[in-house]
Structure formats: structure tokens, C-alpha cells
Amino acid sequence: MPPNIRKLPNDLALKAQNTINEDDERISEDLKSIRNWLTKQPHLNVRNDDQWLLTFLRGCKYSLERTKEKLDTFYMLRTLIPEFFKNKDPTQPELKALIDNGLFLPLENKTDPTGPCLLFFKQGDYDPTKVDIVDIFKYLFIILDILMYEDDNLSVSGLVVICDLKGVTLTHMAQFTPGLAKKSVSTVQIGYPIRQKGVHFINTPAGFDTLFSLLKAFASEKLKKRYHVHKTIDSLYKFIPKENFPMELGGSIPMDEMKEKWRIKIASYKNWLIEDEQYYSDEKLRLGKSKTAESLFGIEGSFRKLNID
């Protein structure tokens, strides 16, 4: 194991060996192989410290070919969807207001120390007449990037997302166009080296079925089976014990305390996030046919509104 990589706790290290083929003796050689491949990709300018690249290896279960594909796709999407990945300074007013509100809260997995990373999203806690939904996704990807860099449970055990839709209105849902749905679902699904272990919806409002159908339209068959809509909070607790949630949902830590923790953390990543914008794919330099947003996502539907009765 290279000295500048975090050592996993024993139980998590054992899980990494058993589930994603991690072998401490092979990591240095795998990293060397990936770096050698990167030198032959003139279009890619990537963050390439050991810890960051290891996240991609873990997310791809140490398949070198899949890791190469994932790195390529990850940085290609950063170029092709600039609205999600440019201007990530968390102190700019639009982002700071969302971060202060704590719409996304990573939760500590108290009941399973080797379990997946838990991400709680309170969608109804913003005013859709004042907030551009693109900034919501930019905020989400800032959170995911930070978790990729520092949360080993994410890279070893995957991610579970809990969406609390209390307070969501038709105006919230109408922001979610088919084009935006395709870009956002595809970015997480094919771009990030993250294995999605579940997406749970609670407090679903009237009209949610239309939004849910749109999400599923762009999800893989495997992911569709991991979508769960709960009629009661007790139904959710069967999957994720309540001890993991904020005090307001059955846990022990007040939500405001969690929000403050992440306000401080994201602020500490300001320079890292700004620096991160220098890493991208220059499609003009790609060997072979360059990729475009139109070829990946198409243009039809990008500006259509979602009709919700």
C-alpha cells in the first residue's frame, strides 16, 4: 500500500478484499498502470494523486479497463456539462445559500461501520421560483466529489440516497425537464465511480408518479430495482435504521448541527474545488472521434417542461 493512501479500518479492509478484489500488494502496480495509460491520452487532464485514482480503482472493482473508461467518462462529462461543473466556488451567493440551507447532508452510518455512505436530500427546502435547479445539481456534485476524496465507505461499499420530498410542490417538479433528468441520472450512473446501492423516497407529494417515471426512464435496470418509495417512515427504517438519521427523523444529532458541520467542511474545500476546474477532457485532442453533448444526450427535450397534472 503506498504510504500516502489512507489505511482502511480492519473490518472495512476485509470487506474491500472480499467484495471489490482489493489487494494491498497490487495497488502500487495498478496505479502505475493507470498513470502510464493517462500519459497516452492527450485529451485528458486529470487529478492524479494516489488517493483520488484509488477511488476509481475501487469503484470499478480493480478492473483496469473499466477504471480507464470511468476516468475518461468522468472528465468528459465535466467538459460536456459545464453547467454542473464550472464555477464551483462555494462562497458565491447562489451556492452559499443552498449550502447554508443544508439541502444535502451526508449521514454517519452508525449501525454498519462497513456499510454504504448515506446521503440525505431535503428537496422541499428551497424556493423553486428563486433557485435555478442547475445549482442544486452543482451542489450535489460538490458533495459527491468531497465524499469521493475522503469517505472510504463510499468507494468500498457504495452510496445510498434518501430523498425527503416533504414540501415539494408542482413548481419544484416542473423544474426537472427530461433533458435535465437524462443529464443528471447519466452523470451519476456512468460518470462517477460510485456503486449506487439504493435510492429511497419518503413523503412523496401528488404528481410524484410522473417524476418517478422520468427518473426511471434513464436509469439502468439494476438501479431501477434499487428505487424504493415509502409510504411511512417505518418502512424506510427497515432498510436504514433510524439511528442514522438526524434527530428530527428519529436519530440523536440535531439537523442544524449536521448542517453546520458540512458548511464548515465545504468551505474548507474552497481552493480544492476551484483548482478542480482545471481538470477536464479536451475533446479536440481525443484520439478518434470526439464526444459532444448532443451525441451523448441529444437536444430534444432539453428545454421542455415536465407536465404534471
C-alpha positions in Angstrom: 0.0 0.0 0.0 1.5 3.4 -1.0 2.3 5.5 2.1 0.1 8.5 1.1 -3.1 6.4 0.9 -5.4 6.2 4.0 -5.3 2.9 5.8 -8.7 1.3 6.0 -10.1 0.2 9.3 -9.7 -3.6 9.7 -13.3 -4.5 9.1 -13.6 -2.2 6.0 -10.3 -3.5 4.7 -11.6 -7.1 4.9 -14.8 -6.1 3.1 -12.7 -4.4 0.4 -10.8 -7.7 -0.1 -13.9 -9.8 -0.3 -16.2 -7.6 -2.3 -14.1 -5.4 -4.7 -10.9 -7.5 -5.1 -8.6 -5.1 -3.1 -5.1 -6.4 -2.7 -2.6 -4.1 -0.9 0.3 -5.7 -2.7 -1.2 -4.8 -6.1 -2.3 -1.2 -5.6 1.0 0.4 -6.4 1.3 -1.5 -9.7 -2.3 -0.7 -10.6 -1.8 3.0 -10.0 1.4 2.9 -12.1 -0.6 1.2 -14.9 -3.3 3.8 -14.9 -0.8 6.7 -14.9 1.0 5.1 -17.8 -2.2 4.9 -19.7 -3.0 8.6 -18.9 0.3 9.7 -20.5 -1.0 8.3 -23.8 -4.3 10.2 -23.6 -3.6 13.7 -24.9 -7.2 14.8 -24.3 -7.2 14.0 -20.6 -6.0 16.3 -17.8 -7.0 14.7 -14.6 -6.4 14.9 -10.9 -3.9 12.0 -10.4 -2.8 11.8 -6.8 -2.9 8.2 -5.4 -5.9 8.7 -3.1 -8.1 10.1 -6.0 -7.1 7.5 -8.5 -7.7 4.7 -5.9 -11.3 5.8 -5.7 -11.7 5.0 -9.4 -10.0 1.6 -9.0 -12.2 0.7 -6.0 -15.4 1.9 -7.8 -14.5 -0.3 -10.7 -13.6 -3.3 -8.5 -9.9 -3.1 -9.7 -10.7 -3.8 -13.4 -8.1 -1.7 -15.1 -10.1 -1.4 -18.3 -13.3 -0.3 -16.5 -11.2 2.2 -14.5 -9.8 3.7 -17.7 -13.3 4.0 -19.1 -14.6 5.6 -16.0 -11.8 8.2 -15.8 -12.4 9.1 -19.4 -16.2 9.4 -18.9 -15.9 11.3 -15.6 -13.7 14.0 -17.1 -15.5 14.0 -20.5 -18.8 14.9 -18.7 -17.0 17.7 -16.8 -16.3 19.2 -20.2 -19.7 18.5 -21.9 -21.9 19.6 -18.9 -20.2 22.8 -17.8 -23.4 24.0 -16.1 -22.8 21.2 -13.5 -19.1 21.5 -13.1 -17.9 25.1 -13.7 -17.9 28.0 -11.2 -17.8 25.8 -8.1 -16.6 28.4 -5.6 -18.9 27.6 -2.7 -18.8 31.2 -1.4 -20.6 32.6 -4.5 -24.1 33.6 -3.3 -26.2 31.1 -5.3 -24.2 28.1 -3.9 -23.6 29.5 -0.5 -27.4 29.9 0.1 -28.0 26.3 -0.7 -25.1 25.0 1.3 -26.2 27.1 4.3 -29.6 25.5 4.0 -28.1 22.1 4.1 -30.2 20.5 1.3 -27.7 17.6 1.1 -26.5 16.0 4.3 -24.1 13.0 4.3 -25.1 10.9 7.3 -22.8 8.8 9.5 -23.6 5.1 9.1 -23.8 4.4 12.8 -25.4 0.9 12.6 -23.0 -0.5 10.0 -19.4 0.9 10.1 -18.6 -1.1 6.9 -21.9 -0.1 5.2 -22.5 2.3 2.4 -22.3 6.1 2.6 -25.7 7.6 3.3 -26.7 10.9 1.7 -29.9 12.7 2.8 -31.6 15.2 0.5 -34.4 17.5 1.7 -35.7 18.7 -1.7 -38.6 20.8 -0.5 -36.3 23.2 1.5 -35.7 25.7 -1.3 -37.8 28.1 -3.2 -38.1 27.0 -6.8 -39.1 30.4 -8.0 -35.7 31.8 -6.8 -33.3 28.9 -7.2 -32.0 27.5 -10.5 -32.2 23.7 -10.3 -28.9 23.5 -12.1 -27.3 25.0 -8.9 -28.9 22.2 -7.0 -27.1 19.6 -9.1 -23.8 21.6 -8.9 -24.1 21.4 -5.1 -24.8 17.7 -5.3 -21.7 17.1 -7.4 -19.6 19.2 -5.0 -20.8 16.9 -2.2 -20.1 13.7 -4.2 -16.6 14.9 -5.1 -15.7 15.6 -1.5 -17.1 12.2 -0.4 -15.1 10.5 -3.1 -12.0 12.1 -1.8 -12.4 11.5 1.9 -15.1 8.8 2.6 -13.7 5.3 2.1 -17.1 3.7 2.7 -18.3 5.4 -0.4 -15.6 3.8 -2.6 -15.7 0.4 -0.9 -19.4 0.0 0.0 -21.3 2.3 -2.3 -23.9 5.0 -1.8 -27.5 5.1 -0.6 -29.5 8.2 -1.2 -32.6 9.2 0.9 -34.9 11.8 -0.7 -37.3 13.5 1.7 -39.9 15.2 -0.6 -41.9 16.9 2.2 -42.8 20.3 1.0 -42.1 19.6 -2.7 -44.6 21.4 -4.9 -45.5 21.1 -8.6 -43.2 24.1 -9.2 -40.3 22.1 -7.8 -41.1 19.1 -10.0 -41.7 21.2 -13.1 -38.0 22.4 -13.0 -36.9 18.8 -13.7 -37.0 18.7 -17.5 -36.5 15.5 -19.5 -33.2 16.8 -20.7 -32.0 17.7 -17.2 -33.2 14.3 -15.9 -31.1 12.5 -18.6 -28.0 14.5 -17.9 -28.2 14.2 -14.1 -29.1 10.5 -13.9 -26.4 9.7 -16.6 -23.8 11.7 -14.8 -24.1 9.8 -11.6 -24.7 6.5 -13.3 -22.0 6.4 -15.9 -19.7 9.2 -14.8 -19.0 8.6 -11.2 -17.0 5.6 -9.8 -19.8 5.0 -7.3 -21.9 1.9 -6.9 -25.4 3.1 -6.1 -26.9 0.7 -3.6 -30.3 2.3 -3.2 -32.4 5.4 -3.6 -35.3 5.9 -1.1 -38.1 8.4 -1.4 -40.3 9.5 1.5 -43.1 12.0 1.9 -43.9 11.8 -1.8 -46.3 14.5 -3.0 -49.1 14.5 -5.5 -47.7 14.3 -9.0 -44.7 12.3 -7.9 -45.5 9.3 -10.2 -44.8 11.4 -13.3 -41.4 12.5 -11.9 -40.6 9.0 -10.8 -41.4 7.6 -14.2 -39.0 10.2 -15.7 -36.2 9.2 -13.3 -36.6 5.5 -14.1 -36.6 6.2 -17.9 -32.9 7.0 -17.7 -31.8 4.6 -15.0 -30.3 1.2 -15.6 -32.3 -1.9 -15.0 -30.2 -2.7 -11.9 -30.7 0.8 -10.5 -34.5 0.7 -11.1 -34.7 -2.3 -8.8 -33.0 -0.3 -6.1 -35.5 2.6 -6.2 -37.9 2.4 -3.2 -40.9 4.6 -2.5 -42.0 4.5 1.2 -45.5 5.3 2.4 -44.3 5.6 6.0 -41.1 6.4 7.8 -41.2 3.0 9.5 -41.0 1.4 6.0 -37.7 3.3 5.4 -36.3 2.2 8.8 -36.5 -1.4 7.6 -33.7 -0.5 5.2 -31.9 2.2 7.1 -32.2 2.2 10.9 -33.4 5.4 12.4 -30.3 5.8 14.5 -28.5 7.0 11.3 -30.9 10.0 10.7 -31.0 13.5 12.2 -32.8 13.9 15.5 -35.9 15.2 13.5 -36.2 11.8 11.8 -35.5 9.6 14.8 -31.8 9.9 15.4 -29.8 11.7 18.0 -27.9 14.6 16.3 -29.9 17.8 15.5 -30.1 18.5 11.8 -28.8 22.1 12.4 -25.6 20.5 13.9 -25.2 18.3 10.8 -25.7 21.3 8.5 -23.1 23.4 10.4 -20.5 20.5 10.1 -21.0 20.4 6.3 -21.0 24.2 5.9 -17.5 24.2 7.6 -16.3 21.2 5.6 -17.4 22.6 2.2 -15.8 26.0 3.0 -12.5 24.2 3.8 -12.6 22.7 0.3 -12.9 26.1 -1.5 -9.5 26.1 -3.0 -9.6 22.4 -3.9 -12.9 22.9 -5.7 -11.7 26.0 -7.6 -8.5 24.1 -8.5 -10.6 21.1 -9.7 -11.9 23.1 -12.6 -8.5 22.8 -14.4 -9.1 19.0 -14.8 -11.2 18.1 -17.8 -11.2 16.4 -21.2 -10.2 18.4 -24.3 -12.3 16.7 -26.9 -10.4 18.3 -29.8 -7.4 16.3 -28.7 -9.1 13.0 -28.3 -7.6 10.2 -30.4 -10.5 9.1 -32.6 -14.0 10.7 -32.7 -14.5 13.4 -30.2 -17.6 13.4 -28.0 -20.3 16.1 -27.8 -23.2 16.8 -25.5 -25.6 16.2 -28.5 -24.1 12.8 -29.3 -24.5 11.7 -25.6 -27.7 13.3 -24.6 -29.4 14.6 -27.7 -31.0 18.0 -27.8 -34.7 17.1 -28.0 -36.5 17.7 -24.7 -33.7 19.7 -23.2 -35.9 22.8 -22.9 -39.3 21.1 -22.5 -41.1 21.4 -19.2 -42.4 18.4 -17.3 -46.2 18.2 -17.5 -47.5 17.2 -14.1 -51.3 17.0 -13.5 
